[in-house]
């Protein structure tokens, strides 16, 4: 989840203002990603005004991977709503008829945006800050909705690594996006140098930043699951290929 700040200055002379850290936005979400079930018409997201003194407006919209605001095939309803101090509400991501034309054999990724708009102030020499939360939204067609067995045996375990020069290429044979957020040479090790979080597309591949030498013969990669958890995958390498060691019982982090 990432947060952006939109700043409005009421005067060139600013007073000192204590700004809440990104994790303390007034309008909070109940999740770090949205999974849109293609068999349904809508998905609901719970939002809360964590400020117990002031009402806020919550403005929502959908963007594509290029950051362009969309009006189809998914929209946010209501686009703007008022939340009273300390109160909860819901935002609905609604599918339009065009959603049926999306690929039905793999996920499509969008971005759900929620901006908090503070109440206008009449006080002079003030700084108003609006925080914007942006999380991934995955449209998951009905045809690839995971079964209970799939959930018990995560599809991320099908990832493989292939040595390519000095680096490993991550191969994702599944119809789902896989977001990798950590890479280590051992279970208890530190994040290896050169690693940056990556999102491997369905039936796609990506090159990992760290060198194969740094990851060693037993690379460990952490991914983000549907619930925001970060399970760790242990790989065993043989020759130029590494596969997930299904016998390694690694607890979720």
C-alpha positions in Angstrom: 0.0 0.0 0.0 1.3 3.5 -0.9 0.3 6.9 0.3 0.5 10.2 -1.5 0.1 13.7 -0.1 -1.8 16.6 -1.7 -0.9 19.8 0.1 -3.0 23.1 0.0 -1.4 26.2 1.4 -3.7 28.9 2.8 -0.8 31.3 3.3 2.9 31.6 2.4 3.7 31.8 6.1 3.2 28.3 7.7 2.8 27.4 11.3 4.4 24.2 12.6 1.9 21.3 12.0 2.2 17.8 13.3 1.5 15.5 10.4 0.4 11.9 11.1 2.7 9.2 9.7 1.4 7.4 6.6 0.1 4.5 8.8 -2.2 6.9 10.6 -4.3 8.4 7.8 -7.7 9.6 8.9 -9.6 7.4 6.5 -8.5 3.8 6.9 -9.1 0.7 4.7 -9.8 -2.8 6.1 -7.4 -4.5 3.6 -4.2 -4.0 1.6 -5.6 -5.4 -1.6 -8.9 -6.0 -3.3 -9.8 -9.4 -4.9 -12.7 -8.9 -7.2 -14.6 -12.2 -7.7 -15.6 -12.3 -11.4 -18.7 -14.3 -10.5 -20.1 -11.3 -8.6 -21.3 -7.9 -9.6 -19.5 -6.0 -7.0 -16.9 -6.1 -4.2 -17.2 -4.1 -0.9 -14.4 -2.4 1.0 -14.9 -1.2 4.5 -13.6 2.2 5.4 -13.3 4.0 8.8 -12.8 7.6 9.8 -10.2 7.2 12.5 -10.5 10.9 13.4 -12.9 11.1 16.4 -13.3 14.9 16.2 -13.6 15.9 12.5 -15.7 14.6 9.6 -13.9 13.7 6.3 -14.9 13.2 2.7 -13.7 9.9 1.1 -13.2 10.0 -2.7 -12.6 6.8 -4.5 -11.7 5.8 -8.1 -10.0 3.1 -10.2 -6.8 3.4 -12.2 -5.1 1.1 -14.7 -1.4 0.1 -14.6 -0.4 3.4 -16.3 -2.1 5.4 -13.6 -5.0 6.5 -15.9 -8.3 7.1 -14.1 -11.0 4.7 -15.5 -14.8 4.9 -15.9 -15.1 1.3 -17.1 -15.0 -1.8 -16.7 -15.0 -1.1 -12.9 -16.1 2.0 -11.0 -16.3 3.0 -7.4 -19.6 3.8 -5.8 -20.3 6.2 -4.3 -17.4 8.2 -5.8 -17.5 10.6 -2.9 -19.1 10.2 0.6 -18.9 11.9 4.0 -17.8 10.0 7.1 -18.6 11.4 10.5 -16.0 11.3 13.2 -15.2 7.8 14.3 -17.8 6.2 11.9 -17.5 3.4 9.4 -18.9 3.0 5.9 -18.4 1.0 2.8 -17.2 1.7 -0.7 -18.4 -0.6 -3.5 -16.3 -1.6 -6.5 -19.0 -2.1 -9.2 -18.5 -4.2 -12.4 -19.9 -2.7 -15.6 -21.0 -4.9 -18.6 -17.5 -4.3 -20.1 -16.0 -6.5 -17.4 -17.2 -9.6 -19.3 -14.8 -8.7 -22.1 -11.8 -8.9 -19.8 -9.5 -12.0 -20.2 -11.3 -14.9 -18.5 -8.2 -17.2 -18.3 -6.1 -14.9 -16.0 -6.3 -12.1 -13.6 -6.3 -8.4 -14.6 -4.7 -5.9 -12.3 -6.1 -2.4 -11.5 -5.5 0.1 -8.7 -8.1 1.2 -6.1 -7.6 4.7 -4.9 -9.1 6.4 -1.8 -8.4 10.0 -1.0 -9.4 11.6 2.3 -10.5 15.3 2.1 -10.3 17.2 5.4 -12.9 19.7 6.3 -12.3 23.3 5.2 -10.8 25.5 7.9 -11.3 29.2 8.4 -8.2 29.5 10.5 -5.3 31.6 9.1 -1.8 30.3 8.7 -2.8 26.6 8.4 -1.6 23.7 6.3 -4.2 21.2 5.1 -3.0 17.7 4.0 -5.0 15.1 2.2 -3.7 11.5 2.2 -4.3 9.2 -0.7 -4.2 5.4 -0.4 -3.5 3.3 -3.4 -3.8 -0.5 -3.3 -3.9 -3.3 -5.9 -7.2 -4.5 -7.2 -7.2 -7.9 -8.9 -10.1 -8.8 -11.2 -10.3 -12.6 -10.9 -12.6 -14.3 -13.5 -15.0 -16.9 -12.3 -13.2 -19.6 -14.4 -10.1 -19.4 -12.2 -11.7 -18.9 -8.8 -9.6 -21.1 -6.6 -11.1 -24.1 -4.9 -10.6 -25.0 -1.2 -7.8 -27.4 -2.4 -6.2 -24.6 -4.3 -6.2 -22.5 -1.1 -4.7 -25.3 0.9 -2.0 -25.7 -1.7 -1.1 -22.1 -2.8 -0.5 -21.6 -6.5 2.5 -19.5 -5.6 4.3 -22.8 -4.8 4.3 -23.5 -8.5 6.9 -20.7 -9.1 10.2 -21.8 -10.4 13.6 -20.0 -10.8 15.8 -20.4 -13.8 19.4 -19.3 -13.9 20.0 -16.7 -16.5 23.5 -15.3 -16.5 24.2 -13.9 -13.1 20.6 -13.7 -12.1 17.5 -15.8 -11.6 14.4 -15.5 -13.7 11.1 -16.1 -11.9 8.7 -18.2 -13.8 5.0 -17.9 -13.0 2.9 -20.6 -14.8 -0.3 -19.7 -12.9 -3.2 -17.4 -14.1 -2.6 -15.2 -11.0 -0.4 -12.2 -10.3 2.3 -13.0 -7.7 3.8 -10.2 -5.7 7.2 -10.9 -4.2 8.2 -8.7 -1.3 11.4 -10.3 0.1 14.3 -12.4 -1.0 16.8 -14.1 1.3 19.5 -16.8 1.0 18.2 -18.5 4.1 15.0 -18.6 6.1 16.3 -16.4 8.9 18.6 -14.3 6.7 18.3 -10.7 5.8 17.0 -9.3 2.5 19.7 -9.7 0.0 21.3 -6.7 -1.7 19.7 -5.6 -4.9 16.2 -6.9 -4.2 13.2 -4.7 -5.0 9.6 -5.9 -4.7 8.2 -7.2 -8.0 4.8 -8.4 -9.3 5.1 -11.3 -11.7 2.3 -11.4 -14.2 0.1 -14.4 -14.9 2.0 -16.9 -17.2 4.9 -14.5 -17.2 8.4 -14.1 -16.1 10.6 -11.5 -14.4 14.3 -11.2 -13.6 15.2 -10.9 -9.9 17.5 -8.0 -9.0 19.9 -9.9 -6.6 22.5 -12.1 -8.2 22.1 -15.9 -8.1 25.3 -16.0 -6.1 23.8 -13.8 -3.4 20.7 -15.9 -3.2 22.7 -19.1 -3.0 21.5 -22.7 -3.6 18.4 -22.3 -1.3 16.7 -19.0 -2.2 13.8 -17.9 0.0 11.1 -15.7 -1.5 8.2 -14.1 0.4 5.0 -13.3 -1.4 1.8 -11.5 -0.5 -1.4 -13.7 -0.4 -5.0 -12.7 -0.7 -5.2 -11.7 2.9 -2.1 -9.6 3.1 0.0 -12.3 4.7 3.6 -12.9 3.7 4.4 -16.6 3.5 7.9 -17.6 2.7 8.8 -20.0 -0.1 11.9 -22.2 0.2 13.5 -23.2 -3.1 15.9 -26.0 -3.7 18.2 -25.6 -6.8 19.5 -28.3 -9.0 21.6 -27.2 -12.0 20.1 -24.1 -13.5 16.6 -24.6 -12.1 15.1 -24.1 -8.6 11.8 -25.4 -7.4 9.8 -24.8 -4.2 10.6 -27.4 -1.5 7.1 -28.6 -0.6 8.5 -30.5 2.3 9.7 -27.4 4.0 7.0 -26.4 6.5 7.5 -22.7 6.7 5.2 -20.7 9.0 3.4 -17.7 7.6 4.9 -14.4 8.7 
